[in-house]
Amino acid sequence: MGNNEARAKMSLMNFIKWKDKDFYEESGGGVTVSGGEGMAQPDFAEALVLRLRENGIHTAIETTGCVSPEVFHRLAPLFDLLLFDVKQYDSGKHKIGTGVGTELIHKNLRWAHEQGLTVLPRIPVIPGFNAELSDAEGIANLLHDIGLSRVQLLPFHQMGERKYEFLNSMDVLITDYSSVFFDFAVTGKKIVLFPFDKEDYFRERGTYFGLDELPFPQAFTPDELLAEIRCGKNYDDTAFLEKFCSFEGADAAKNLC
């Protein structure tokens, strides 16, 4: 079994363990692959969605469409629903705001519709970027030209801004199993894991991969935690940053495409 397939199996096992699984089955709900860009890890996404389909679970994916046609054509047909992000009709404006034009994005969107896939365009309404009536008209014309008749408007928010301000103010991050360490790692500051209930957590829930695969030190008692806080960064996270954070930066969208 490949690494991506093993991670997908663990993800599915976690889903099946949920006490609310009966609710998802009764309601017709399912699993949405999100991000960032849901297709940024195509091998894992493919392994996961195939296992979900085997178990009759509805699947959706959030995508900007800013991925190579090869990857998009491979993954998009596997999902029951594509939640497709559409920020602009004007390629120049889009490039100013995101670092990339719209040509590839609109090409993938058109292809998905032509293939008969279920696509829901979603527009984040962003003041100063696409909130004018002219922007609405341009996007409406684009979607009409493609043949799409449904659209979802998403209100703009800056909830993440406070989060990153808070993270940047820290000298050390203390966490247990939260994925927040992926966000904090790019600061280069120390991260300490405090999985005091590790045995129970792994027995009842599990994680996508073992904590021992991470470079961060683990503390299991208050004394061990204090000792880690008082000493400097004492580990090498180069390989971790290369694997999980290599796209982080102002040009992330451009680099992904």
C-alpha distance (Angstrom), angle and dihedral (degrees) to the residues before:
residue distance angle dihedral
M1 . . .
G2 3.83 . .
N3 3.78 122.3 .
N4 3.82 93.6 -108.6
E5 3.81 91.4 48.6
A6 3.80 90.4 49.7
R7 3.82 91.3 50.9
A8 3.80 89.8 48.0
K9 3.80 90.9 50.9
M10 3.81 90.8 51.3
S11 3.82 90.6 48.8
L12 3.80 90.6 51.5
M13 3.80 92.0 46.7
N14 3.80 88.8 53.8
F15 3.82 90.0 50.7
I16 3.79 93.2 50.1
K17 3.81 90.9 49.7
W18 3.80 91.8 58.3
K19 3.78 112.2 115.7
D20 3.82 88.2 -138.8
K21 3.81 94.8 58.7
D22 3.82 90.7 108.8
F23 3.80 89.1 54.7
Y24 3.81 91.6 53.1
E25 3.78 91.1 50.0
E26 3.82 93.5 47.0
S27 3.81 94.3 46.0
G28 3.79 96.1 44.4
G29 3.80 91.1 -119.7
G30 3.76 124.6 142.0
V31 3.78 146.1 161.1
T32 3.80 128.2 -42.9
V33 3.80 120.0 -159.9
S34 3.77 107.0 -144.0
G35 3.79 141.1 165.8
G36 3.01 144.0 121.0
E37 3.77 84.5 -54.1
G38 3.79 113.1 -3.4
M39 3.81 91.7 -148.6
A40 3.81 96.1 50.0
Q41 3.82 89.7 100.9
P42 3.82 100.1 40.4
D43 3.80 99.1 170.7
F44 3.80 93.2 53.3
A45 3.82 93.0 41.9
E46 3.79 90.7 51.7
A47 3.82 93.8 47.8
L48 3.80 90.9 47.9
V49 3.79 97.8 47.3
L50 3.79 92.4 47.4
R51 3.80 91.2 54.2
L52 3.79 91.2 46.4
R53 3.79 90.8 51.4
E54 3.80 90.2 50.4
N55 3.80 87.5 58.9
G56 3.81 94.7 46.9
I57 3.81 94.6 -111.3
H58 3.82 118.3 151.0
T59 3.80 112.7 -118.9
A60 3.79 135.0 -157.6
I61 3.78 133.5 172.4
E62 3.79 132.5 -154.5
T63 3.79 109.9 -139.0
T64 3.78 138.8 166.3
G65 3.78 89.5 -155.1
C66 3.79 87.7 -126.7
V67 3.80 94.2 128.5
S68 3.78 131.7 101.3
P69 3.82 115.6 -78.2
E70 3.80 88.3 -120.6
V71 3.80 92.0 60.4
F72 3.81 94.4 38.2
H73 3.81 93.8 50.5
R74 3.79 90.1 48.3
L75 3.81 97.7 49.1
A76 3.80 108.2 27.6
P77 3.84 97.1 68.9
L78 3.82 90.5 53.9
F79 3.81 93.9 66.2
D80 3.79 127.6 78.5
L81 3.81 91.6 -143.0
L82 3.81 134.7 22.5
L83 3.81 113.6 -153.4
F84 3.79 95.8 -159.9
D85 3.81 119.4 -163.9
V86 3.83 113.0 -139.2
K87 3.81 113.4 -178.0
Q88 3.80 103.6 162.9
Y89 3.78 144.1 4.2
D90 3.81 92.6 -154.0
S91 3.79 112.7 79.1
G92 3.80 93.9 -156.9
K93 3.80 93.6 53.2
H94 3.78 90.6 44.6
K95 3.80 91.5 52.8
I96 3.80 91.6 50.6
G97 3.80 90.9 52.1
T98 3.81 101.1 38.5
G99 3.79 108.5 16.1
V100 3.81 94.9 -112.7
G101 3.79 136.2 76.4
T102 3.80 126.5 -119.8
E103 3.80 100.7 -115.1
L104 3.81 97.1 97.7
I105 3.81 93.1 38.6
H106 3.80 94.9 51.9
K107 3.81 91.0 43.1
N108 3.81 91.2 56.4
L109 3.81 91.7 44.2
R110 3.81 91.8 52.4
W111 3.81 91.5 46.3
A112 3.81 92.3 51.9
H113 3.80 91.6 52.9
E114 3.81 92.8 45.4
Q115 3.80 89.2 53.6
G116 3.79 90.4 56.0
L117 3.81 94.5 -113.3
T118 3.80 119.2 155.5
V119 3.80 104.8 -105.6
L120 3.79 128.7 179.3
P121 3.82 111.6 -171.3
R122 3.80 111.1 -147.7
I123 3.79 122.0 -162.2
P124 3.80 119.7 -160.4
V125 3.81 101.9 -150.5
I126 3.81 103.5 -137.6
P127 3.83 120.2 -175.3
G128 3.79 111.7 -123.2
F129 3.80 92.6 14.6
N130 3.81 111.2 58.2
A131 3.80 107.6 -15.0
E132 3.82 98.9 102.1
L133 3.79 122.7 102.3
S134 3.81 88.9 -115.5
D135 3.80 89.2 57.8
A136 3.81 91.6 50.2
E137 3.79 90.6 49.7
G138 3.81 92.2 48.6
I139 3.80 93.8 49.4
A140 3.81 91.3 44.8
N141 3.81 90.4 52.9
L142 3.81 90.6 48.5
L143 3.80 93.6 52.0
H144 3.81 92.4 43.1
D145 3.82 90.4 51.3
I146 3.80 90.4 52.5
G147 3.81 90.7 47.5
L148 3.78 100.2 -111.8
S149 3.80 117.5 142.5
R150 3.82 103.3 178.9
V151 3.78 128.8 69.0
Q152 3.80 137.1 167.4
L153 3.81 122.7 -147.1
L154 3.81 116.2 -146.7
P155 3.82 120.1 -157.2
F156 3.78 114.9 -124.1
H157 3.79 118.3 -114.4
Q158 3.81 136.8 169.5
M159 3.79 99.3 -150.3
G160 3.79 91.4 130.6
E161 3.81 92.0 56.5
R162 3.81 93.0 68.7
K163 3.78 90.3 45.5
Y164 3.80 93.0 56.0
E165 3.80 92.6 43.8
F166 3.79 87.7 54.1
L167 3.80 93.3 47.3
N168 3.80 92.3 48.6
S169 3.80 90.7 54.2
M170 3.81 92.6 59.5
D171 3.80 126.5 94.7
V172 3.81 93.7 -164.5
L173 3.80 132.0 18.4
I174 3.81 117.2 -142.5
T175 3.78 114.8 -167.7
D176 3.77 141.3 146.6
Y177 3.82 116.4 -149.4
S178 3.79 99.3 -27.3
S179 3.78 118.5 128.0
V180 3.81 88.7 -133.7
F181 3.80 87.8 102.3
F182 3.82 88.5 72.3
D183 3.82 88.4 61.2
F184 3.79 94.6 43.3
A185 3.81 97.6 45.1
V186 3.80 92.4 76.0
T187 3.83 89.5 66.2
G188 3.80 89.5 67.6
K189 3.81 90.7 -131.9
K190 3.78 126.4 131.0
I191 3.81 122.5 -77.9
V192 3.80 123.1 -162.5
L193 3.79 123.3 -169.3
F194 3.80 115.7 -144.7
P195 3.84 104.2 -170.7
F196 3.79 96.2 161.3
D197 3.82 90.3 159.6
K198 3.80 95.0 43.8
E199 3.79 97.3 134.4
D200 3.81 94.6 50.5
Y201 3.81 93.2 41.8
F202 3.79 94.3 52.5
R203 3.79 91.9 45.6
E204 3.81 94.5 50.0
R205 3.80 103.4 31.7
G206 3.79 117.0 -0.2
T207 3.81 129.3 -160.7
Y208 3.78 136.2 -108.6
F209 3.80 90.3 -103.3
G210 3.78 136.3 0.0
L211 3.81 119.9 -80.5
D212 3.78 88.3 -129.2
E213 3.81 88.0 67.2
L214 3.82 89.2 65.2
P215 3.82 121.0 84.1
F216 3.81 94.7 -135.0
P217 3.82 121.8 106.9
Q218 3.80 117.6 -110.6
A219 3.80 125.4 -139.2
F220 3.79 123.3 -167.8
T221 3.81 103.0 -180.0
P222 3.83 133.4 42.8
D223 3.81 90.1 -110.2
E224 3.79 92.6 53.0
L225 3.80 89.8 47.4
L226 3.81 92.8 51.8
A227 3.80 90.5 48.9
E228 3.82 91.0 53.6
I229 3.82 92.3 47.2
R230 3.80 91.9 52.1
C231 3.79 96.1 51.1
G232 3.78 124.6 68.2
K233 3.77 128.5 -108.6
N234 3.79 103.4 -57.6
Y235 3.79 104.7 176.6
D236 3.80 140.4 69.2
D237 3.81 114.1 -116.9
T238 3.82 97.1 171.3
A239 3.81 94.6 113.4
F240 3.83 91.6 45.6
L241 3.81 92.3 52.2
E242 3.78 91.8 47.4
K243 3.81 92.2 50.5
F244 3.80 101.2 41.7
C245 3.81 108.7 17.1
S246 3.80 105.3 34.5
F247 3.82 92.9 112.8
E248 3.80 95.8 49.2
G249 3.80 113.1 118.1
A250 3.78 144.9 76.0
D251 3.82 91.2 -66.0
A252 3.82 95.8 48.4
A253 3.81 95.9 122.3
K254 3.79 92.0 48.1
N255 3.81 92.9 48.2
L256 3.82 92.8 49.3
C257 3.78 90.6 55.0
